[in-house]
Amino acid sequence: MTQFRHGFTGAVVNGAAEWAGFHAQDAQSICVPFAGSGKVVAAMSGSGKTIESWDTQISTRGTIEGIFGANKLRSKMREPKFRKGHMYQTRGIDEIDAASAGLIDYIGAHGTLADKAAIASATARCTSMGRMTTWHADVGELWTKFEKIRRYLLDYIDMPGEFIHHEANVYELPPSGTYDVVQIDPPKVVSTTDIYSAHYQFLNTALGGACQIPEWRRRDVLDRLDQVMSIPAQRILFMYTSDVYPTIDDIRWLLKRHGTIVREDRFLHRTRYDYCILVMKE
Ligand SMILES: C[S@@+](CC[C@H](N)C(=O)[O-])C[C@H]1O[C@@H](n2cnc3c(N)ncnc32)[C@H](O)[C@@H]1O
């Protein structure tokens, strides 16, 4: 099967997702506290494996429950329909037009989980560089992208293995199991905060998300990462990025408190490097 590609700011590059798939090959139980687009979850999935995941965005639940774990793709959208909801009222993406906002709101109120996964990805792709900041499309393009992504998702229905997903803040509903692998790809603090709390909350609320996306500030990161590195597991697959706070050196220092770094690889991602670090826990 080809690699799952799903539009989402910050989704890891293919090399990094493959890296995680490779290093989780023999793992039967996998914990993913920050599942995001589902790209790494897809890369690590396989028959006989159980992946337990968390994310505060409803679009992640849409992908994992509405696609990977579903026996068919359920959709309620035959044609574009509109509603004056949260996105329409707030225009939470710069320069978004009324009709596009109304379509997102309609799917938020009436769409299935698969519809929500598809519209979230289509929405990101209608913003400049997929960053969820400035809108650069019209409702016709948004609908075309939605339909195209929905068709694409058909190939990822009913993926092998078991998926247990929590639409939740992993610090409020912490993992209670012991795992072979914990795969950690946290939000990155760029200048003062992370991109998810800064740009995805409007979309998440419009799509009927249950959670507030927590803000990550410089003072929060080390303590939060220390907590997820402490999840009981044989090994950690850690993903990080250059040019963010704290530095990769700080991350290595923190990881070494939880085990031994046995491998480190890096992949060029636009102007930054994605670091993939394998840690065997003591
Ligand atoms: C870097 S992304 C993960 C990308 C993922 N590896 C992928 O394959 O696309 C980080 C994710 O963490 C989520 N997140 C942030 N804080 C969280 C929290 N406290 N609990 C659960 N998820 C959280 C964000 O919504 C975002 O989707």
The ligand as a MOL file (V3000), in Angstrom:
LIG
                    3D

  0  0  0     0  0            999 V3000
M  V30 BEGIN CTAB
M  V30 COUNTS 27 29 0 0 0
M  V30 BEGIN ATOM
M  V30 1 C 3.3010 17.5130 15.4310 0
M  V30 2 S 1.6240 17.0680 15.4840 0 CHG=1
M  V30 3 C 1.6610 15.3260 15.3010 0
M  V30 4 C 1.8310 14.9460 13.8560 0
M  V30 5 C 1.7430 13.4490 13.6000 0
M  V30 6 N 2.9660 12.7470 13.9250 0
M  V30 7 C 1.3350 13.1070 12.1750 0
M  V30 8 O 1.6230 11.9800 11.7610 0
M  V30 9 O 0.7100 13.9430 11.5170 0 CHG=-1
M  V30 10 C 1.1880 17.3390 17.1520 0
M  V30 11 C -0.2860 17.0840 17.4880 0
M  V30 12 O -0.4390 17.1550 18.9170 0
M  V30 13 C -1.7630 17.5610 19.1960 0
M  V30 14 N -1.7820 17.9790 20.6180 0
M  V30 15 C -1.2780 19.1030 21.1640 0
M  V30 16 N -1.3900 19.0800 22.5000 0
M  V30 17 C -1.9970 17.8960 22.8140 0
M  V30 18 C -2.3780 17.2870 24.0360 0
M  V30 19 N -2.1570 17.8850 25.2250 0
M  V30 20 N -2.9700 16.0710 23.9910 0
M  V30 21 C -3.1730 15.4440 22.8040 0
M  V30 22 N -2.8380 15.9760 21.6080 0
M  V30 23 C -2.2500 17.1880 21.6070 0
M  V30 24 C -2.0370 18.6290 18.1580 0
M  V30 25 O -3.4280 18.7770 17.9470 0
M  V30 26 C -1.3090 18.0700 16.9230 0
M  V30 27 O -2.2120 17.3790 16.1030 0
M  V30 END ATOM
M  V30 BEGIN BOND
M  V30 1 1 1 2
M  V30 2 1 2 3
M  V30 3 1 2 10
M  V30 4 1 3 4
M  V30 5 1 4 5
M  V30 6 1 5 6
M  V30 7 1 5 7
M  V30 8 2 7 8
M  V30 9 1 7 9
M  V30 10 1 10 11
M  V30 11 1 11 12
M  V30 12 1 11 26
M  V30 13 1 12 13
M  V30 14 1 13 14
M  V30 15 1 13 24
M  V30 16 1 14 15
M  V30 17 1 14 23
M  V30 18 2 15 16
M  V30 19 1 16 17
M  V30 20 1 17 18
M  V30 21 2 17 23
M  V30 22 1 18 19
M  V30 23 2 18 20
M  V30 24 1 20 21
M  V30 25 2 21 22
M  V30 26 1 22 23
M  V30 27 1 24 25
M  V30 28 1 24 26
M  V30 29 1 26 27
M  V30 END BOND
M  V30 END CTAB
M  END
